[in-house]
Amino acid sequence: MTEHITFDHQRIRNIIHQALLSSEHHTDDQCRDIAFHMTDWTDDLQQLVAFFRDPDGYDHDLIIELLTGFFYHVPNHVAAAGKLLHDSPVSDIFQVGAVDSSERP
C-alpha cells in the first residue's frame, strides 16, 4: 500500500465555513453545519484516495471493507451539505432505488 494521505480537516472546515459566510446566503450555523458535513468524512476520503493511488495493494476483503465504510458514512453527509447549501435534495438519477429504504430493486 502507498503512504497514508492526510488532510487538515479542521483547517479545511474553517476555510469552507469562512467562504460560505462571505457569500451572505447562509447563517453562521448553516455555514458551520455545511463545513462539518463536508469534512467529517476526511478519514474515509483518505482511505479511498490511497486505494485509488494503489488499487493493486488491496485484497478483495479490504476493498469491500473500504467501500462499505465509505458508503455507510459519506453519502448522508454529502446529501445533508447539499440540502443545506442549495436546498437540493438527493434524487435517484440512475433509477436504482438509491433513495428508497427498501432493498435493492
C-alpha positions in Angstrom: 0.0 0.0 0.0 1.1 3.6 -0.6 1.7 6.2 2.1 -1.2 7.5 4.1 -2.6 10.7 2.8 -3.5 13.3 5.4 -5.9 16.2 5.3 -6.1 19.0 7.9 -9.9 18.7 8.3 -10.1 21.4 10.9 -8.4 23.9 8.6 -10.5 22.8 5.7 -13.6 23.1 7.8 -12.7 26.6 8.8 -12.0 27.7 5.3 -15.3 26.3 4.0 -17.1 28.0 6.9 -15.5 31.3 6.1 -16.1 31.0 2.3 -19.8 30.3 2.9 -20.1 33.1 5.4 -18.7 35.5 2.8 -21.5 34.7 0.4 -24.0 36.0 2.9 -26.6 33.4 1.8 -26.5 31.3 4.9 -26.5 31.8 8.7 -23.4 31.2 10.7 -24.9 27.9 12.0 -25.8 26.8 8.5 -22.2 27.5 7.3 -20.8 25.6 10.3 -23.1 22.7 9.6 -22.2 22.5 5.9 -18.5 22.7 6.7 -18.9 19.9 9.3 -20.8 17.7 6.8 -18.1 18.2 4.2 -15.2 17.3 6.5 -16.5 14.7 8.9 -15.6 12.0 6.4 -12.0 13.0 5.6 -10.7 9.7 7.0 -13.0 7.9 4.5 -11.6 10.1 1.7 -8.0 9.5 2.8 -8.6 5.7 2.6 -10.3 6.0 -0.8 -7.6 8.2 -2.3 -4.9 5.8 -1.0 -6.8 2.9 -2.7 -7.2 4.8 -5.9 -3.4 5.5 -5.9 -2.5 1.9 -5.4 -5.5 -0.4 -6.2 -3.3 -3.4 -6.6 -2.1 -3.1 -3.0 -5.5 -4.1 -1.6 -7.0 -7.5 -1.3 -10.7 -8.1 -2.1 -11.8 -8.1 1.6 -10.1 -4.8 2.3 -11.6 -3.2 -0.8 -15.1 -4.3 0.3 -14.5 -3.1 3.8 -13.2 0.3 2.5 -16.2 0.7 0.1 -18.7 -0.4 2.7 -17.4 2.1 5.3 -17.4 4.9 2.7 -20.9 4.2 1.6 -22.3 4.0 5.1 -20.7 7.3 6.2 -20.2 9.7 3.3 -23.4 9.9 1.3 -25.6 11.1 4.2 -23.0 13.9 4.9 -22.9 14.9 1.3 -26.7 14.9 1.0 -27.0 17.0 4.1 -24.4 19.5 2.9 -26.2 19.8 -0.5 -29.5 20.3 1.1 -28.2 23.0 3.4 -26.2 24.7 0.7 -28.6 24.8 -2.2 -31.8 23.3 -0.7 -31.5 20.5 -3.2 -32.5 17.0 -2.0 -30.8 13.9 -3.3 -32.6 12.3 -6.2 -32.2 8.9 -7.8 -31.0 10.0 -11.2 -29.8 6.5 -12.0 -33.1 4.9 -11.1 -31.6 2.2 -8.9 -33.6 2.8 -5.7 -30.8 4.8 -4.2 -33.1 7.0 -2.1 -35.6 4.2 -1.1 -35.3 2.5 2.2 -36.2 -0.8 0.6 -33.7 -3.5 -0.5 -32.2 -3.5 -4.0 -34.6 -3.0 -6.9 
